[in-house]
Every structure is written in C-alpha cells, then in structure tokens.
Amino acid sequence: MPFADPRADASVPAAFVRLVGGRAWASRLADLTRRAQSGPLSGRAAQQRHALEFVLARAADPKAAAKLGTPERRVLAFAQEAVRLARTLPEAPRARLRALLLEGLTGEATLIPLFHLLRTAALHRARGFDVTFAGLAEEAPYDLRLARDGVTAEVVCETVSAEEGRPVHRGDWCALVDRVNPELQTWLAAHPGRYLLKMTLPEGLDGPDKAAALEARIMALLAEEKRQDASADAVLKLDPLMVAGAQAGAGLPQRLREQFGPEAHLAVTADPAGGSVFVMAARAGRENAVAQAVTARMRLAAESRLTGSVPGILSVFVDDLERSEWRMLRETLELEGAVRRFLTEPAGRRVVAAACASRMEMFGMAPPDAAADGELRFRNPSHPACKVTALAPAVTSSE
C-alpha cells in the first residue's frame, strides 16, 4: 500500500510552501488561525476540516516535526508527492497544478481534492498501472489515464462533502451553538436545573440566516418561559432532562447519542458549580442522504468528465465525515446499495468501477474505522471491461 509507512522529510514543508508561494501560504494560515479561534465548536470544526494545512504548518517547526504520528507523516508524504509532480511537469501543467493548490487554499476549500488525486494515482501505480496526470498535462476532462498490457482507462477524482447530504449542516449547527451558549449559561444561572430542548427542523438548517432565526426563537422561548414553540420550519420543545445519571460528566454525550441516534445534532451547556445542565438536540424532518449525494456527484462526473471511448473509473472522496458515520455508511450497506443502483443507470454505462474513500483511509486508519485496501471498490458487472484481465485489480470488489 502506498504511503503505508511514510518517513517524514524535514525539507517537505519548505518545498511545499515554495510551490504554493510564501505570501499565499502566510495569508492562508492567518485566515485559518482566525477561524480556529472563532468559537469552541466552530473553531474545532475548522481545525478538523483544515487539518492538512495545520499539519503542514506544524511540520515546519523542527521540534514538532519530530513528534508527528502516522497520519501527519502521511500528510507530509502527499505534500512531497505534490512537489515531486510539479518538478516533472512542463511550465503550463505546473501552473495548472499550482492553481489547484491555490484553489484549495481559498475560502472554505481544502487541500483534500488535490491530495485525493495524488493518493488515487499512487494506489493505481501500486497496482501495476502506468499513470498519467492527463487532466494537468493535457487539460483532459478526466484526471488520470491508466495503462497496462495494452488496456487504457480514464479515472475521474471527485470530492463531495457529507454536508451536501445533511439537511442540518454541521457547520451551521456549530455556529449556532457557539452563539447561543453564553446566553444559555446566563439563563442557567438564573434557572438552575436540568433541561432538554428538542428541536425538529423540517426544512433543515443551512445558512447563517436560518441559524440566526433559530437562535432568536430559542432565546425568546426561554425568556418567555414557554415550553413549546411550533411553526412550519421548526418545532421547539423544552422538557426536563431525564437521561439516567445526567450530570455533566464524560459519559453524558454517549448516553445522549444512544438515546437520540447517530443523525441527531447534540450540544451540552453546563454549570458545573451548580450542577445544572442544558442539552440541545436537533433533528431534521428527513434522514441524511450522504450516499445519495455521493451518487449524484458520480452521475454528474460520468456524464460530463468521462469520454466513453475507454473504460471509466470514478474515485470519490467523501469528506466531512466522523468515523462513526463512515462505518455506518459501509456496515449498513447504504453506500454500497446507492452506488450499485447508480451503476445500473444509463450514466453508469461508461463506468467500469467506482471507488469511495474518506479521511480515515487517507490518514491510514485500520479497519473497521477505514475500508480495507484503502478504499471501498465496486465493479460494474455489465461493463465489458470487467472481463479484461488487465483491469481486474482496479475493479475487484466483494459481491
């Protein structure tokens, strides 16, 4: 497996910064530092989403670099791959690579799409294929061209955020909790006790306007000492917290998760001195549809980025997932079912195989947190190329 035991090279961070540009890199780190300090939950979410950039920044410090673990060393290995690739490319393709880097260092974007491309190329090289970065070198609509034993295939690398399949966006939830929490602490001091605010959001929560409106309704409910507030877009109900042993201890989040399920959004505000606890639990009016978001991206990529002249492979990175979510998508076969249905559609006719991966695979976690062999692979049995021996290692999956 490529990058299975990467060695940290002390020169990589500096070489990567030179590739990006020192001014662009410094500006990005300053922006991410501000985001990391934006609030307890929002800051933690920013650190998780932009973990690659923070790792590269830490690795620039020789003292910190000596303490990097396997996930951090893998990040450095991918950064080193980016530097090596840049050195092999002519001027125009190298400029396109740098543009991809700068795109990943702008706004809400991340370096994940580029690192996913590099990782996918490494996986196929390890399987014995000659790999060409056709997207960078030739401006092909697909990203990679594979060749072996006279057989050629196109590979498209896509990144889809799990937020696209969540009616309640985690980023907006974190921002809401950070804004409400100081007011809740003040309210708890005046109203000691243990409370549970259950929120059903039929239309979900996506965007600052919805978050601000929900914040206003929460605080109005508490100020008016009401127990319920219902409308078409939100139902709020305040009850006593009845979870067994519901002190604000380490075990409370787990007990809440067991009670409300994996898709609920939870937040706990506590007054340790007085023993008071205020829990917010929010659910959308419909289930998450992460698997459907993945196949929607596959459908679009198959129709717009594969030429159809040779077998096509779709490699999708599912980002913004927790370990438990990724395991659930795999173990319940929800993702597998959605992908296999896609492969029977007209758009799937160009696709000989599809693969899905997450940060768990990128950072080298072991099963069951990560999929075996570095990704979850599905072949399209109806595609003629599935019978071609040269492509078999790239498309094999359990049936």
N, C-alpha and C positions, 0 to 999 in steps of 0.2 A: 504493500500500500504506500503510495507517495506521501511524503511528509510524516511517515509513521513515527520516526524518532528524529525530528529535525534538530540540528545544532544551531544555537544562537550565534550569529556572526555580528560582532560588535560594530562592524562598518555599515551594516544594513540601514539603520535609521538615518544616518547622514546621507547615504546614497539615495535613499527614497526621498528625502527632503529636497535634495538637489534636483531630482526628477520632477517633483511637484513644483518646486520654486519656493525659496525661503520665505518670501513675503506672503504668498498664498497660504503656506503652512502655518505661519505665525498668526495670521488673521483667523484661520480656522480654529486653532487651539484656543485663542482668546474668546471666540464665539462659543465654543463648547464648554469652556470654563464657566462662562456666564450661565449657560443652560444648566449645568450641573449644580449651580447654586440657586436655581430658581424656586426651589421648594423641596421638602423632603421626598415626596413621591415623584414629582416631575423631574427633580434632579437625579434620582436613582434611575428613572426610566431613560433619561438622556445618557447616563453613563453606560447603561446596558445596550442601548441602540447604537451608540458610537464607540463601542468597546475597542474596535480595531484602531481607531485614531488614538485613544487613550493609551493603549498598549504600546504603540509606536512612540508616543511621547515619553512614556516611562522608560522604554528601552534605550532612549538616548542618554539616560543617566547611567554611567558605568556601575554605580553601586546597585541600582535597581535591576539592571540587566543581569547581574549575577544571580538574582533570585527568581528569575522568570520560570514559571511552570510550563508544562507541555502545551496547554492552549496558547499561551503567549509566544512560545517558541514557534508554534505553527503559524501564527500571525506574521512573525518575522520571516518565516520561510516563504510565505506568499508575497510579502513585500520584496524579498530578494528575487523571486521569480519575475515580478514586475520590472525590476531594474535590469535583470538579465535580458528580458524580452526587448526592452527599449534599446538595449545596446545592439541587438541583432536586426532591428528594423531600419529601413531607409527613412529619410527625413519626413516624408509625408505620413506614412503609417505611424512613425514615432510621435508626430504631432497629434494624430488621432488618439493614440494611447494616452498622451498627456491630457487631452481634452476629456477623456473618460475619467481620469483621475480627478481633474478639477471639478467635473460634474458631481462626482461622489463626495466632494468636499464643500458642497454648496447647500445651504438651507437644510431641509430635512433629509436630504440624500445621505447615503453612506458609501463606504468602500466595498460593501458586500457584493454588488453586481460584478465589479472587476475581479475581486478575489474569487468569486464563484466561477467566472470564466477561466481564470488561471488554474483553479483546482480541477475543473472539468477536463481541461487539456491534460493535466498531469495524470488523472485517472485513466484516460484513454491511452496515453503513452505507456503507462504501466501495463496495459492490456495488450501491448504489442502493435499499436497503430502508429503510423506516421501522422503527425498532427500539424496542420497549417492554420494559422490565425487569419482565415480568409476575410473576415469582417474588417480587420485592421489593415491587412496588406492590400486587399483588392476592393474594399468597400462592398463586399458581397452582403446580401440581406441576412444571411446566416453568419454565425460566429466562427465555427471551426469546420475544417474539412478533414475527414479521416480517410486513410488509405491503407490497404493491406491486401496482399495476394490478388491484386487486380480489382479489388472491390473498393468503391468510394461511397462515403456517406456524409451528409450535412448535419451539423449539430447547432441547434439554437439554444442559447443560455438565457433564461429569463429569471427575474427576481420578483416575487409577489409578496406583499406584506399581509400577514394574517389579519391586519386591521380591515382589509378590504372585505373580509367575510364576517366581521363583527358588527352587529348593529350598535353596540355600545363600544365606542373606541376607547382603548385603554389610555391613550394619551390625554383625551379629554376628561376621562374619569380621574386621572391623577391630578390634573389641573384643578378640577372641581374640588377634590378632597383637600388639596393644599390651601385653597381659598376659604373653604368652609371651616377648616379645623380650628383656627384661632377663635372664631366666634363660638364654636361648639364648646371649647374649653371654658370660655366665659360663661356660657349658658349652663354648663355642668356645675360650675362652682356655685351658681345660684339655685340649681335644681339637682341636688345630689340624688344618685340612684343609678339604675342600670337600665338602659334603653336600647330598643332596636327600631330603626327606621327602615322599613321595607319599601322599596321603590320599584314599581313596574313601569317600564318605559316602552310603550307600544311602538313608537317610532324611533327608538334607539337614542343614542347620544353621540352626535358627530358635529363638532364645530364649536367655537367659543360662544356664539350667540345662544345656542341651546344650553350650554353649560352655565352661562350667566343667568338665564331664565330659571333654570332648575335651582341654582343657588338662592335666588330671590325667593322662590317658593318654599324651600327648606327653612330659611330663616323666618319667613312670615308664619309658617306653621308653628314654629317654636315660640315666636313672640306672641302669637295669639293663643297659645296653649291649646291648640287644636290637636285632635288625634288622627284626623284624616283629611286629605285634600285630593280630590279626584277631578281629572279632566281627560280629554281625548288623548293628550300626549304624555300624561304622567299620572300615576296613582301613588300617593304617598300615604303610608300608614305607620303611626308611631305606637309601639307596644312595649310592655316590659320585656327585658331580655331574659329569656327562660332557658338558655343553654346551660346545661349542668356544669357547675363549677366555673361560672362565667366571670371570674376575676380577670383582670387584665394581665394574665400570665402568658408564658410562652406557648401553652397548649391551646389558648383560645382561638387563634386563627385556624388551626387544624380542625377543631370542633365545628367552627362556623363553616368551613369548607365541606365537611361531611354533611352538614345539615342543608346547605344551600346548593351544593353541586358544583361541578367544575366550571360552569359558564357564568356563575354569579360574580359580580364585582363587589369586593368587600373592603371596608375601612373601619378601623377601630380608633376612637379617641378616648383617652383615659385620663383620669385624675388620680394618680397613684396615692397621693396623700389622703384623699377621702374615700378611695375605693370605688369611685364612680366610673362607669363605662358607657360609651355611646357608640353603637355599631350601626353603620350604614351598609345595607345590602341592596344591590341593584341588579335587575334582570331586564332584558329586552322582551318585547312581545313575541319574538320569534327566536328560533335557535340560531346559533352561529352557523355560518356557511363557508368555512375556510376551504374545505375540499372543493366546493363549487367555485370559489374564487380562483383556485389553482387551475381547474379545468377550463374556466373562462379564459384565463391567460394562455393556456395551451391551445385552445381553439383559435384565438387571435393570432398566435405565433405560427401555427400550422398554415393558416390561410394567407398570412402576409409575409412570412420570412423564409419558408421552405419553397424551393423552386419546383419540387415534384419530379425533377429529372433523375434524381438518385434517391435512395432511401434517406429518410429524415429521422433524426433523434432529437427529442425535446428534453432539456435538462432544466428543471425548475427548482429554484431555491426558495423555500418558504421561510420568510423572516418574521421577526417579532413574535416568536412562539416561546412559551415556557416548556420546560422538559415534560411536564405532565400533559400538556396539550399535544405535544408531538407524539408521545406514547399513545395517547388516547386515539388520535387520528389513525395510527398504524394498527393498534391492537383491536379496535372496533371494526377495522376494515373499511371505515368510512372513506378514507382517501383512496384506497385500492378500488373500491366499488365505483367511485366517481371517475377515476382515470380509465378504468376498463370500459365504462359506458362511453366515455369520450372516444376511445379507440374504435368503437363500432360506428361512429358518426361519419358523415361524408368528409368532415375536416380531418378526421383521423386516418384517412386513406393514405396520406403522404408519410405517415409516421410509422416507422418500423419498431420504435421503442420510446418509452418515456421514463424519465427518472426524476425523483424528488429527493431533496436533501435539506437540512436545516443547519443552524449553528452547532447543534450537537455533533454532527458529522464533521463540520469544518474544524471544530476545536478538538477533535479526537476523542470524544467520549465513547465509552464502551456500551454495547448493548446491555440492558434493554433501553437505556436512555437514547442511544443512537441506533440507526439501522445498521445491520450487518453489511460488510463490504463497502461502507462509506456512502451508500445511497439506497433508496428504495427503487427498484427497477421493475418495469412492466414491459413485456413484449406484446406486439400486435400479431396474433397468430394468423390473421387473414392477410398480412402483408407478404408478398412473395419473397422478400429478402430474409424473412425469418428462417428460410430453408438454406440460406447461403452460409457455408461454414465460416467464412472469414468474419462475418458479423456476429456470430453466435456469442462470443464472450461479452459483447456490448449489450446484448438484448436479453440474455437469460434471466429469468425470474421464476419463482415458485408459482405454480398454477393452483 
